[in-house]
Amino acid sequence: MFGGSLGGMNTKDLISKVPAVTLGFWIIKILATTLGETGGDTVTMTWLGETTPEASEVAWHPGYLIGTAIFGVLLIALVWVQIRARRFNPWLYWATIVASTTAGTTLADFATRSLGIGYPGGSLLLLVCVLLSLFAWYGALGTVDVNTVSGPREETFYWITITFSQTLGTALGDWIADAGLGYSGGALVFGAALAVLALLYFTTKISHVLLFWAAFILTRPLGATVGDFLDKPLSQGGLSLSRPLASAVLAALIVACILLIPQRPGGHAAAGKSA
């Protein structure tokens, strides 16, 4: 279905450049989304001063736009390298994921704060972007299964969808936290939602592709609320940790996980089930 075989292996397996969806994948993904939140806030809030009294006097908050430009350029460069790569490289893949989640943080903040559309408006707009991306991907290639991501067209749709989902997750996480649950409460809500999806995965016949994308999107607001809980002031319900320090610790944990957790490319033989 996905090509001929070579030595008992599917030929598409040999060129897959995204990781297998395992427990280790989700652990690193959650760490990466949390790093995206603290890393994005480090640049826009700590270094570019978006939390200072002076910044509040500027209606369009240029720090968020500058941060988005910085991480956007980095993301485009890494996606270009990722697409041109001949084989799966876990360091390149996870660096691109971190760039997408960090760009998503600054882009969501720009949309909700600089453009003034607020968290509900930003979340709705970004949800539409995610759905349009998935529909376009399905319309062009007939599937949105991550097990089929093995060529430039699939990878382009994959990274566009991921970037929109990371941005949506940031806005959604901030919306839920600001709605009264706080950062710790928001993290518990999204963690519980992910637990429900895991239960559905193992106990029902609901499409694993659908469950994968639902879980992928929900890991981002989980990371956003955990990241905010780590670095926001005590008066706002956070732990008031240093943003650069929290980011450095999270980056070290990601490196350790990549080294310690076996990294292998996703397989195609179980397409439709493994996602």
C-alpha positions as CSV (number, residue, x, y, z in Angstrom):
1,M,0.0,0.0,0.0
2,F,2.9,2.4,0.8
3,G,5.5,1.1,-1.6
4,G,7.5,-2.0,-2.2
5,S,9.7,-3.9,0.2
6,L,13.4,-4.2,0.7
7,G,14.8,-6.9,2.8
8,G,11.5,-7.3,4.5
9,M,11.1,-3.6,5.2
10,N,8.8,-1.1,3.7
11,T,10.7,1.3,1.5
12,K,8.8,4.3,2.9
13,D,10.1,3.2,6.4
14,L,13.6,3.9,5.2
15,I,12.9,7.5,4.4
16,S,10.5,8.5,7.2
17,K,11.8,11.6,8.9
18,V,9.3,11.9,11.8
19,P,9.7,9.9,15.0
20,A,7.6,6.9,16.0
21,V,4.7,7.9,18.2
22,T,5.6,6.3,21.5
23,L,5.4,7.2,25.1
24,G,8.9,8.7,24.8
25,F,7.6,10.9,21.9
26,W,4.9,12.4,24.1
27,I,7.3,13.0,27.0
28,I,9.6,15.0,24.8
29,K,6.7,16.7,23.1
30,I,5.4,18.0,26.4
31,L,8.8,19.2,27.5
32,A,9.3,20.9,24.2
33,T,5.9,22.7,24.4
34,T,6.8,23.8,27.9
35,L,10.2,25.1,26.7
36,G,8.4,26.9,23.9
37,E,6.4,28.8,26.5
38,T,9.3,29.7,28.8
39,G,11.6,30.3,25.8
40,G,9.2,32.6,24.0
41,D,8.5,34.5,27.2
42,T,12.2,34.8,27.9
43,V,12.7,36.7,24.6
44,T,9.6,38.8,24.4
45,M,9.0,39.5,28.1
46,T,12.4,39.3,29.8
47,W,14.7,40.5,27.1
48,L,12.4,42.7,25.0
49,G,10.6,44.0,28.1
50,E,7.0,43.3,27.2
51,T,6.1,43.0,30.9
52,T,7.6,46.4,31.8
53,P,5.4,49.5,32.6
54,E,6.9,51.2,29.5
55,A,5.7,48.3,27.2
56,S,2.1,48.6,28.5
57,E,2.0,52.2,27.1
58,V,2.6,50.9,23.6
59,A,-0.7,49.7,22.1
60,W,0.7,47.1,19.6
61,H,3.5,45.6,21.8
62,P,6.4,45.4,19.3
63,G,8.2,42.9,21.4
64,Y,5.8,40.1,20.4
65,L,6.2,41.0,16.7
66,I,10.0,41.1,17.0
67,G,10.0,37.7,18.9
68,T,7.7,36.2,16.2
69,A,10.1,37.4,13.5
70,I,13.1,35.9,15.2
71,F,11.6,32.5,15.9
72,G,9.7,32.6,12.6
73,V,12.9,32.9,10.6
74,L,14.5,30.1,12.7
75,L,11.5,27.9,12.2
76,I,11.5,28.4,8.4
77,A,15.2,27.6,8.2
78,L,14.9,24.5,10.3
79,V,11.8,23.2,8.3
80,W,13.8,23.8,5.1
81,V,16.7,21.7,6.5
82,Q,14.3,19.1,7.8
83,I,12.6,18.7,4.4
84,R,15.9,18.5,2.6
85,A,17.3,15.9,5.0
86,R,17.6,12.4,3.6
87,R,16.7,10.5,6.8
88,F,15.3,10.9,10.3
89,N,17.5,13.0,12.6
90,P,16.1,13.3,16.1
91,W,18.2,16.4,16.9
92,L,16.9,18.2,13.8
93,Y,13.3,17.0,14.3
94,W,13.1,18.1,18.0
95,A,14.9,21.4,17.3
96,T,12.2,22.1,14.7
97,I,9.5,21.2,17.1
98,V,10.9,23.5,19.7
99,A,11.2,26.3,17.1
100,S,7.6,25.8,16.1
101,T,6.3,25.9,19.7
102,T,8.4,28.9,20.5
103,A,7.2,30.7,17.4
104,G,3.7,29.6,18.3
105,T,4.0,31.3,21.8
106,T,5.1,34.6,20.4
107,L,2.7,34.5,17.5
108,A,-0.3,33.8,19.8
109,D,0.8,36.6,22.1
110,F,1.0,38.9,19.1
111,A,-2.4,37.9,17.9
112,T,-4.2,38.1,21.2
113,R,-2.4,41.1,22.7
114,S,-0.9,43.2,19.9
115,L,-3.8,42.7,17.5
116,G,-6.3,43.0,20.4
117,I,-8.5,40.0,19.4
118,G,-8.2,38.4,22.8
119,Y,-7.9,34.8,23.8
120,P,-11.3,33.6,22.6
121,G,-10.9,35.3,19.3
122,G,-7.3,34.2,18.9
123,S,-8.2,30.6,19.8
124,L,-11.1,30.5,17.3
125,L,-9.1,32.0,14.5
126,L,-6.2,29.6,15.1
127,L,-8.6,26.6,15.3
128,V,-9.9,27.6,11.9
129,C,-6.3,27.7,10.6
130,V,-5.6,24.2,12.0
131,L,-8.8,22.8,10.5
132,L,-8.1,24.4,7.1
133,S,-4.6,23.1,7.1
134,L,-5.8,19.5,7.9
135,F,-8.6,19.7,5.2
136,A,-6.1,21.0,2.6
137,W,-3.6,18.2,3.5
138,Y,-6.4,15.6,3.3
139,G,-7.7,17.1,0.0
140,A,-4.2,17.0,-1.6
141,L,-2.9,13.7,-0.3
142,G,-6.0,11.7,0.9
143,T,-4.7,11.3,4.5
144,V,-3.4,13.2,7.4
145,D,-1.8,10.2,9.0
146,V,1.6,11.1,10.3
147,N,2.8,7.6,9.3
148,T,2.7,8.8,5.7
149,V,5.0,11.8,6.2
150,S,7.9,10.8,4.0
151,G,8.2,13.4,1.2
152,P,8.4,17.1,0.7
153,R,4.6,17.6,0.1
154,E,3.6,15.6,3.2
155,E,6.3,17.3,5.3
156,T,5.2,20.8,4.2
157,F,1.6,20.1,5.3
158,Y,2.9,18.4,8.5
159,W,4.9,21.4,9.6
160,I,2.3,24.0,8.6
161,T,-0.3,22.1,10.7
162,I,2.0,21.7,13.6
163,T,2.9,25.4,13.7
164,F,-0.8,26.4,13.7
165,S,-1.6,23.8,16.4
166,Q,1.3,25.0,18.6
167,T,0.0,28.6,18.2
168,L,-3.6,27.5,19.0
169,G,-2.4,25.7,22.1
170,T,-0.7,28.8,23.4
171,A,-3.9,30.9,23.0
172,L,-6.1,28.1,24.4
173,G,-3.9,27.6,27.4
174,D,-3.8,31.3,28.3
175,W,-7.6,31.5,27.8
176,I,-8.4,28.7,30.2
177,A,-5.9,29.9,32.8
178,D,-7.2,33.4,32.7
179,A,-10.8,32.2,32.8
180,G,-10.4,31.5,36.6
181,L,-8.6,28.1,36.7
182,G,-5.2,29.6,37.0
183,Y,-2.0,28.0,35.6
184,S,-2.0,24.9,37.8
185,G,-5.8,24.4,37.3
186,G,-5.4,24.7,33.6
187,A,-2.6,22.2,33.6
188,L,-4.8,19.7,35.5
189,V,-7.6,20.2,33.0
190,F,-5.4,19.6,29.9
191,G,-3.6,16.7,31.6
192,A,-7.0,15.1,32.4
193,A,-8.1,15.6,28.8
194,L,-5.0,13.9,27.5
195,A,-5.6,11.0,29.9
196,V,-9.1,10.7,28.4
197,L,-7.7,10.6,24.9
198,A,-5.2,7.9,26.0
199,L,-8.1,5.8,27.4
200,L,-10.1,6.2,24.2
201,Y,-7.0,5.1,22.2
202,F,-6.7,1.8,24.1
203,T,-10.4,1.1,24.7
204,T,-12.3,2.3,21.6
205,K,-12.2,2.1,17.8
206,I,-12.1,5.8,17.4
207,S,-9.7,6.8,14.6
208,H,-6.2,6.8,15.9
209,V,-5.3,9.6,13.4
210,L,-8.0,11.8,15.0
211,L,-6.9,11.0,18.5
212,F,-3.3,11.7,17.6
213,W,-4.0,15.2,16.3
214,A,-6.3,15.9,19.3
215,A,-3.6,14.8,21.7
216,F,-0.9,16.7,19.7
217,I,-3.0,20.0,20.0
218,L,-3.7,19.5,23.7
219,T,-0.1,18.9,24.7
220,R,0.6,22.5,23.7
221,P,-1.8,24.2,26.2
222,L,-0.6,21.7,28.8
223,G,2.9,22.9,28.1
224,A,1.8,26.6,28.0
225,T,0.1,26.4,31.4
226,V,3.0,24.4,33.0
227,G,5.5,26.9,31.6
228,D,3.5,29.9,32.9
229,F,3.1,28.2,36.2
230,L,6.9,27.9,36.4
231,D,7.8,31.5,35.5
232,K,4.8,33.7,36.3
233,P,4.9,35.9,39.5
234,L,3.6,34.5,42.7
235,S,0.9,37.1,42.7
236,Q,-0.4,35.6,39.4
237,G,-0.4,32.0,40.7
238,G,3.1,31.1,39.4
239,L,6.3,30.0,41.0
240,S,8.2,33.1,39.8
241,L,11.2,31.1,38.6
242,S,13.7,32.7,36.3
243,R,12.5,32.3,32.6
244,P,16.0,31.8,31.2
245,L,16.9,29.3,34.0
246,A,13.6,27.4,33.5
247,S,14.3,27.3,29.8
248,A,17.8,26.0,30.3
249,V,16.6,23.2,32.6
250,L,13.9,22.2,30.2
251,A,16.4,22.2,27.3
252,A,18.7,20.0,29.3
253,L,15.9,17.6,30.1
254,I,15.0,17.4,26.4
255,V,18.6,16.6,25.5
256,A,18.7,13.9,28.2
257,C,15.5,12.3,26.9
258,I,16.8,12.3,23.3
259,L,20.0,10.6,24.5
260,L,18.3,8.1,26.8
261,I,15.0,7.3,25.1
262,P,15.4,5.3,21.9
263,Q,14.7,7.4,18.9
264,R,13.5,5.8,15.7
265,P,11.6,6.9,12.6
266,G,7.9,6.3,12.4
267,G,6.8,3.2,10.6
268,H,4.3,2.9,7.8
269,A,3.3,-0.8,8.2
270,A,0.8,0.1,10.9
271,A,-0.6,3.2,9.3
272,G,-3.9,4.1,10.6
273,K,-3.2,2.5,14.0
274,S,0.1,3.8,15.3
275,A,-1.0,7.5,15.1
